[in-house]
Amino acid sequence: MNTENLPDLGFDWAEVWTMVQTTGVDFGINVITAILIFFVGKWVVNLVVSGLMKAMQKGELDITLRRFIGNLARMLLMLFVIIAAINQLGVQTASLIALLGAAGLAVGLALQGSLSNFAAGVLIVLFRPYKVGDWIEGGGISGAVEEVQILTTVLKTGDNKRVIVPNSQIMGTTITNYSANETRRVDLVVGVSYSDDLDMVRKELQDLVDADERILKDPAVTIAVSELADSSVNFVLRPWVKTADYWGVYFDLTERVKKRFDEVGISIPFPQRDVYIHNVAAD
């Protein structure tokens, strides 16, 4: 650099230019190093989290807990990587951590809903009202649990929609877990005419139950008259099945009751209205 034409301000322009060059080179090296720290650190984090997930799987830890711990570990480790990369740029991390702490407090006050979702996620993992694969109803949504994340629970509905529900919304309402127990009871109400033989109806229902191998013998099926309604005698039919067979038995049994009653002449009353037309002679 030619410093002869520069104004004389009382310092050596050559030394200033040398300092700028040195500082620029050092800063460029620090930027490249910070980028390497970030990407290498990210690769190491993925490696560590993957190994942690495999270790938890080998230890037969519940999949819900595995995914939750994996997500939390990834987030914390990436935070350390980002701080290390920023430190390489010459930023004082102690001041940065203090600033992040103050900012975190302000953000925490502004995002109380997110903190409550995080706390609810921890409670879900600890108390396990449901796990991945369970069919639940909670927060006004019904579906199969695909994943329990730090802030949300991911559900897949019966018509294959992906619904993401905040954890606090689920924990703040009644949770119905349809998959928690191995068996469920199918509840059917069958109405017959007052003129039908009730013993015959009971026998036909029992035969239908006995013919279905999916229906469990223990607990025993309940077949009983539950109501003398306005136009029908109502039977309750309550067989027990494995949870996975619930809907199959429910639909099949409903159809078979109708077909069997048609075969043996048992009538199923339905609402009907008689209309009478009177001819009024003209005056």
C-alpha positions in Angstrom: 0.0 0.0 0.0 1.4 3.5 -0.9 1.3 5.6 2.2 3.2 8.6 0.8 0.1 10.5 -0.4 -1.8 9.9 2.9 -2.1 12.9 5.3 0.2 13.1 8.3 -2.0 12.5 11.3 0.8 11.7 13.8 0.9 7.9 13.3 2.5 5.4 10.9 0.1 4.5 8.1 2.2 1.4 7.3 1.7 0.0 10.8 -2.0 0.7 10.6 -2.3 -1.2 7.3 -0.2 -4.1 8.7 -2.6 -4.3 11.7 -5.7 -4.3 9.5 -4.2 -7.1 7.4 -3.3 -9.1 10.5 -6.7 -8.6 12.1 -8.6 -9.4 9.0 -6.7 -12.6 8.5 -7.2 -13.6 12.1 -10.9 -12.8 11.9 -11.3 -14.8 8.7 -9.6 -17.8 10.3 -11.9 -17.5 13.3 -15.0 -17.4 11.1 -13.9 -20.5 9.2 -13.0 -22.3 12.5 -16.4 -21.3 14.0 -18.2 -22.7 10.9 -16.2 -26.0 11.2 -17.0 -26.2 15.0 -20.7 -25.8 14.2 -20.9 -28.4 11.4 -18.5 -30.9 13.1 -20.3 -30.4 16.4 -23.7 -31.0 14.7 -22.3 -34.2 13.2 -21.0 -35.3 16.7 -24.4 -34.4 18.3 -26.2 -36.6 15.7 -23.7 -39.4 16.4 -24.1 -39.1 20.2 -27.9 -38.9 20.0 -28.0 -41.9 17.7 -25.9 -43.9 20.0 -28.0 -42.9 23.0 -31.2 -43.9 21.2 -29.7 -47.3 20.3 -28.5 -47.8 23.9 -32.0 -47.0 25.3 -33.5 -49.3 22.7 -31.2 -52.1 23.7 -32.2 -51.5 27.3 -35.8 -51.9 26.2 -36.7 -48.4 27.4 -40.2 -47.4 26.4 -40.3 -45.7 22.9 -42.1 -42.7 24.3 -39.4 -42.0 26.8 -36.6 -42.8 24.3 -37.9 -40.2 21.8 -38.4 -37.6 24.5 -34.9 -38.0 26.0 -33.4 -38.0 22.5 -35.1 -34.7 21.5 -34.1 -33.1 24.8 -30.5 -34.3 24.5 -30.2 -33.0 20.9 -31.5 -29.6 21.9 -29.0 -29.2 24.9 -26.0 -30.5 23.0 -26.7 -28.2 20.0 -26.8 -25.3 22.5 -23.3 -26.1 23.7 -22.1 -26.4 20.0 -23.6 -23.0 19.2 -21.9 -21.4 22.3 -18.6 -22.9 21.3 -18.8 -21.6 17.8 -19.7 -18.1 19.0 -16.8 -18.2 21.5 -14.4 -18.8 18.6 -15.5 -15.5 17.0 -14.2 -13.7 20.1 -17.5 -13.1 21.8 -17.3 -13.5 25.6 -19.5 -16.5 26.3 -19.8 -15.5 30.0 -21.5 -12.3 29.0 -23.4 -14.1 26.3 -24.7 -16.7 28.8 -25.7 -13.9 31.2 -27.5 -12.2 28.3 -29.2 -15.4 27.3 -30.3 -15.9 30.9 -31.9 -12.5 31.0 -33.4 -13.0 27.6 -34.6 -16.4 28.6 -36.4 -15.0 31.6 -38.1 -12.4 29.5 -39.0 -14.9 26.8 -40.2 -17.3 29.5 -42.5 -14.7 30.9 -43.8 -14.0 27.4 -44.1 -17.7 26.5 -45.7 -19.2 29.6 -47.8 -21.5 27.4 -44.6 -23.1 26.0 -43.2 -23.6 29.5 -46.5 -25.2 30.5 -46.3 -27.5 27.4 -42.8 -28.5 28.4 -43.8 -29.2 32.0 -46.8 -31.2 30.7 -44.5 -33.2 28.4 -42.3 -34.1 31.4 -45.4 -35.3 33.3 -46.5 -37.4 30.3 -43.1 -39.1 30.2 -43.0 -39.6 34.0 -46.5 -40.8 34.6 -47.2 -42.3 31.1 -50.9 -41.9 30.7 -50.3 -43.0 27.2 -47.4 -44.1 25.0 -46.5 -44.3 21.3 -49.0 -46.6 19.5 -51.9 -46.1 21.9 -55.2 -44.9 20.6 -56.3 -42.0 22.9 -58.9 -39.2 23.1 -57.6 -36.0 24.7 -57.6 -32.3 24.1 -60.7 -32.7 22.0 -58.8 -35.0 19.5 -59.0 -38.7 19.0 -56.1 -40.7 17.3 -53.1 -42.9 17.5 -50.1 -41.5 19.3 -47.2 -41.2 16.9 -44.7 -39.2 19.0 -44.5 -37.4 22.3 -42.3 -34.4 21.7 -41.0 -31.8 24.1 -43.9 -29.4 23.6 -46.5 -31.4 21.7 -48.0 -34.8 21.1 -48.4 -35.9 17.5 -51.6 -37.9 16.8 -52.7 -39.7 13.6 -56.5 -39.7 13.2 -58.6 -42.5 11.9 -58.8 -40.8 8.5 -55.0 -40.5 8.4 -54.6 -36.9 9.3 -51.6 -35.7 11.3 -52.7 -33.6 14.3 -50.2 -31.8 16.6 -51.7 -31.1 20.1 -50.0 -29.0 22.8 -49.1 -31.2 25.7 -50.7 -28.9 28.2 -54.0 -29.1 26.3 -54.0 -32.9 26.6 -52.9 -33.0 30.3 -55.5 -30.3 31.1 -58.4 -32.4 30.0 -59.7 -35.9 30.6 -57.6 -38.5 28.7 -59.2 -41.7 27.5 -56.8 -44.4 26.5 -58.5 -47.1 24.5 -55.4 -49.2 24.2 -54.3 -49.2 27.8 -56.0 -52.6 28.6 -55.7 -55.8 26.7 -59.5 -56.4 26.5 -62.5 -54.3 25.8 -66.3 -54.8 26.0 -68.5 -54.4 23.0 -71.8 -52.8 23.9 -74.7 -53.5 21.5 -78.4 -52.7 22.0 -80.8 -54.9 20.1 -84.5 -54.1 20.0 -87.2 -56.8 19.2 -90.9 -56.7 19.0 -93.2 -57.3 22.0 -94.7 -60.2 20.2 -91.3 -62.1 19.8 -90.3 -64.9 22.1 -87.6 -63.5 24.4 -86.1 -66.9 25.2 -85.7 -67.5 21.4 -84.0 -64.1 21.0 -81.6 -64.8 23.8 -80.7 -68.2 22.3 -80.1 -66.7 18.9 -77.8 -64.0 20.3 -75.9 -66.6 22.3 -75.4 -68.7 19.2 -74.0 -65.7 17.3 -71.6 -65.1 20.2 -70.5 -68.7 20.4 -69.8 -68.8 16.7 -67.3 -66.0 16.7 -63.8 -67.1 17.9 -62.7 -63.6 18.5 -65.1 -63.2 21.4 -63.6 -64.2 24.7 -65.1 -66.9 27.0 -63.9 -65.1 30.1 -65.3 -62.7 31.1 -68.7 -64.2 30.1 -70.9 -62.4 27.6 -73.9 -60.5 29.0 -77.3 -61.0 27.3 -80.2 -59.4 29.1 -83.4 -57.4 28.7 -82.4 -53.8 29.6 -85.6 -51.8 28.7 -89.2 -52.1 27.9 -89.3 -49.2 25.4 -92.3 -47.6 23.7 -92.2 -49.9 20.6 -89.6 -52.5 21.4 -88.1 -54.8 24.0 -84.4 -53.9 24.2 -81.6 -56.4 24.8 -78.1 -55.5 25.7 -75.4 -57.7 24.1 -72.0 -57.2 25.8 -69.2 -59.6 24.7 -65.6 -59.1 25.7 -62.8 -59.1 23.0 -59.2 -58.3 22.6 -58.7 -54.6 22.1 -57.3 -55.0 18.6 -60.5 -56.9 17.6 -63.0 -54.4 19.0 -64.2 -52.7 15.8 -64.1 -55.9 13.7 -66.4 -57.7 16.2 -68.6 -54.6 16.6 -69.3 -54.3 12.9 -69.6 -58.0 12.2 -71.8 -58.8 15.1 -74.2 -55.9 14.2 -74.6 -57.2 10.7 -75.0 -60.9 11.8 -77.7 -60.0 14.3 -79.8 -58.4 11.5 -79.3 -61.3 9.1 -80.0 -64.0 11.8 -83.2 -62.3 12.9 -84.4 -62.1 9.3 -83.7 -65.9 8.9 -85.6 -67.0 12.0 -88.4 -64.4 11.8 -87.5 -62.1 14.7 -88.6 -58.6 13.9 -86.6 -55.4 14.7 -89.1 -52.6 15.3 -88.5 -49.3 13.6 -90.4 -46.0 13.8 -93.4 -45.8 11.5 -96.4 -43.6 11.0 -99.8 -44.5 9.7 -101.6 -41.8 7.6 -105.4 -42.0 7.3 -107.1 -40.0 4.5 -110.8 -39.1 5.1 -112.9 -38.0 2.1 -115.2 -35.2 3.2 -118.3 -35.0 0.9 -118.9 -31.6 -0.5 -122.0 -29.8 0.8 
